Amino acid sequence: MKNSIVKVSLPINNGTNLYPMVKDIPTNITPIKTIAKDGVEIWNVSFTTLDCTYVETVRHISSEGPFPLEVFSKRKAYDLYRAIIVHLEVDEEIKLSDLEPYLSKIRKGDALIVDANSYTDKWLEKCHGVVTVNGYNLGSPYFSTEAMRGIIDAGTSILAGNFPSFSNPQTKEGFGIDMIAEFYRDQDNMILAPLVDLYKIEDTEAVLQINPVMIKNCCGIPCCPVVYQGELKSAFMMLLR
């Protein structure tokens, strides 16, 4: 039976570091008060916006532009987006030809969610030490320049996927940042990543709710996105008309 609600956010685990090549601080989850010593339990949770499922704006690469909550606040449906779901069997570059059948379904302002080769499994393996940075981060699928141009031209507002690098992670010149900057020319555009359990989404058209944590003035913020499909999708679609 099809799940009407699919939760697609990463769990936050102690000791994980999703992007160790750009930072050396792992997630730290520790108790600061305990029942035995203090009669109450309180935990400190310390992590960066790159150690969870996050939504980010152009502010990730620029000192100008809106923050995520500012983008949502301008929208009638706030954090609800019509979404087109793509399931691909790719190991490296995602080509325009891989996406063309789906880009034609995009309406301006939609989300594009790409499930690349069930890459969630690699994230789980990384958490258990089975794969390294080379296997997870530097081996990530990525969008070709032509694919990014197609994504932009289609009017995509939210670009989402279950892999850690949307531009070529092996590129020395800024990790292929040029096409990401091009995507952010429309300052209402955002990136949502990394996601999990995308294989559970059976519909090509669905509704994405990003569910951001309400942190102001931050370039990227943690979120707990869910995807609605089936009959529940139809109900939420009414809000997007």
C-alpha positions in Angstrom: 0.0 0.0 0.0 1.3 3.4 -0.9 2.5 5.7 1.9 0.6 8.9 1.7 3.3 10.7 3.8 7.0 10.0 3.2 9.5 11.5 5.6 12.6 12.3 3.7 15.0 14.0 6.2 18.2 12.7 7.5 18.4 11.8 11.2 20.9 13.7 13.2 23.4 11.3 14.7 26.2 12.0 17.2 29.7 12.0 15.6 28.6 12.4 12.0 30.2 14.8 9.6 28.5 15.0 6.2 31.0 17.4 4.6 34.4 16.8 6.2 36.3 18.3 3.3 35.0 21.8 4.2 34.8 21.5 8.0 36.3 19.3 10.7 33.6 19.7 13.4 31.3 16.6 13.8 27.9 16.6 15.3 28.0 16.4 19.1 25.1 15.2 21.2 25.8 15.0 24.9 24.0 15.3 28.2 24.7 18.4 30.3 22.4 17.4 33.2 21.3 13.9 34.2 18.6 12.5 36.4 21.1 10.8 38.6 23.1 14.0 39.4 20.7 16.8 38.8 17.2 15.3 39.0 16.5 16.5 35.5 17.9 15.6 32.0 19.0 18.2 29.5 21.0 17.6 26.4 23.3 19.8 24.3 23.0 19.3 20.6 25.7 20.9 18.5 25.8 20.6 14.7 26.3 22.7 11.6 23.7 23.4 8.9 25.7 20.9 6.7 25.1 18.0 9.1 21.4 17.5 8.6 18.9 17.9 5.9 19.0 21.6 5.2 17.4 24.2 3.0 19.6 27.0 1.8 19.5 30.2 -0.3 22.0 32.2 -2.3 23.3 33.4 1.0 25.4 30.2 1.1 27.7 31.6 -1.5 26.9 35.4 -1.4 26.7 38.1 1.2 23.5 39.4 -0.4 20.1 38.0 -0.9 17.3 36.6 1.3 17.5 34.0 4.0 15.2 30.9 3.8 12.5 32.1 6.1 12.3 35.4 4.1 11.7 33.4 0.9 9.0 31.3 2.6 7.3 34.4 4.1 6.7 35.8 0.6 4.8 32.8 -0.6 1.1 32.2 -0.1 1.7 28.5 0.5 4.8 29.2 2.7 6.8 26.0 2.5 4.5 23.9 0.4 5.6 23.2 -3.2 4.4 21.1 -6.1 7.1 18.6 -6.8 8.2 16.5 -9.7 10.0 13.3 -8.6 12.8 11.7 -10.7 14.2 8.2 -10.1 17.5 7.7 -11.9 20.1 4.9 -12.2 23.3 6.9 -12.4 26.7 6.6 -10.9 28.2 10.0 -11.8 27.1 12.7 -14.1 23.3 13.4 -14.4 22.8 14.5 -18.0 20.1 16.7 -19.5 18.8 13.7 -21.4 18.2 12.0 -18.0 16.0 14.8 -16.9 14.2 16.0 -20.1 11.1 13.8 -19.7 10.5 15.3 -16.3 11.6 18.9 -16.9 8.7 19.3 -19.3 6.3 18.7 -16.3 7.9 21.5 -14.2 5.9 24.7 -13.7 7.6 27.8 -12.6 8.1 27.7 -8.9 8.0 23.9 -8.5 10.4 21.6 -6.7 12.5 19.0 -8.6 13.4 16.0 -6.4 16.1 13.7 -7.8 16.6 10.2 -6.4 20.0 9.3 -7.9 20.7 5.6 -7.7 19.2 5.2 -4.2 22.2 7.1 -2.9 20.7 7.1 0.6 22.4 3.7 1.0 25.8 5.4 0.7 24.9 7.8 3.5 24.0 4.9 5.8 27.3 3.1 4.9 29.2 6.3 5.6 27.6 6.5 9.1 28.8 3.0 9.8 32.3 3.7 8.4 31.8 1.4 5.4 32.6 4.1 2.9 35.0 7.1 3.2 34.8 10.7 2.1 36.1 9.5 -1.3 33.2 7.0 -1.6 30.4 9.3 -0.4 31.3 12.9 -1.0 33.8 12.8 -3.9 31.9 9.9 -5.5 28.6 11.7 -5.5 26.4 12.0 -8.6 26.1 15.5 -9.8 24.3 17.6 -12.4 26.1 18.4 -15.7 26.2 22.0 -16.9 23.6 21.3 -19.5 21.4 19.6 -16.9 21.6 22.6 -14.6 20.7 24.9 -17.5 17.7 22.7 -18.2 16.7 22.8 -14.5 17.0 26.6 -14.5 15.2 27.1 -17.8 12.3 24.9 -16.6 11.6 27.3 -13.8 12.6 25.1 -10.9 12.6 26.9 -7.5 13.6 24.0 -5.2 16.3 21.7 -6.3 16.5 18.6 -4.1 18.2 15.3 -4.0 19.6 12.4 -2.0 23.2 12.9 -2.8 25.7 15.4 -1.3 27.1 17.4 -4.2 24.9 18.9 -7.0 28.0 20.2 -8.9 31.0 18.1 -9.8 32.8 17.4 -6.6 36.0 16.5 -8.5 36.2 20.0 -10.1 39.1 22.0 -8.7 37.7 25.4 -9.7 35.2 26.0 -6.9 33.5 22.7 -7.1 31.5 23.7 -10.2 30.0 26.6 -8.2 29.3 28.6 -11.4 26.1 26.8 -12.3 24.9 26.8 -8.7 25.4 30.6 -8.7 23.4 30.7 -12.0 20.6 28.8 -10.3 20.6 31.4 -7.5 20.2 34.3 -9.9 16.6 33.9 -9.0 17.0 34.7 -5.3 13.8 32.8 -4.5 15.4 29.6 -5.5 16.7 27.2 -2.8 18.6 23.9 -2.5 17.2 21.1 -0.3 19.5 18.2 0.6 20.5 15.6 1.4 17.3 13.5 1.4 16.5 9.9 2.3 13.9 7.3 1.5 13.0 8.8 -1.9 12.4 5.3 -3.3 9.2 5.3 -1.2 7.7 8.0 -3.4 5.7 6.3 -6.2 4.0 9.4 -7.7 5.8 11.5 -10.3 3.9 14.5 -9.2 3.7 15.1 -5.4 3.6 17.9 -2.8 6.7 18.8 -0.8 6.5 20.4 2.6 9.9 21.6 3.8 9.1 22.1 7.5 12.0 24.5 8.3 13.2 25.1 11.8 12.4 28.8 12.5 16.0 30.2 12.6 16.2 33.7 11.3 19.1 35.3 9.4 20.9 32.0 8.6 21.9 31.0 5.1 20.9 27.4 5.6 18.5 26.0 8.2 17.7 22.5 9.4 14.4 21.1 8.2 12.2 18.0 8.3 10.7 17.7 4.8 7.9 15.4 4.0 6.4 14.4 0.6 2.6 13.9 0.2 1.3 11.6 -2.4 -1.9 9.8 -3.3 -5.2 11.2 -2.1 -3.4 13.4 0.5 -1.5 15.0 -2.3 -4.7 16.0 -4.0 -5.9 17.8 -0.9 -2.7 19.8 -0.5 -2.7 20.7 -4.2 -5.7 22.8 -3.5 -3.5 25.1 -1.5 -1.1 25.6 -4.4 -3.6 26.8 -7.0 
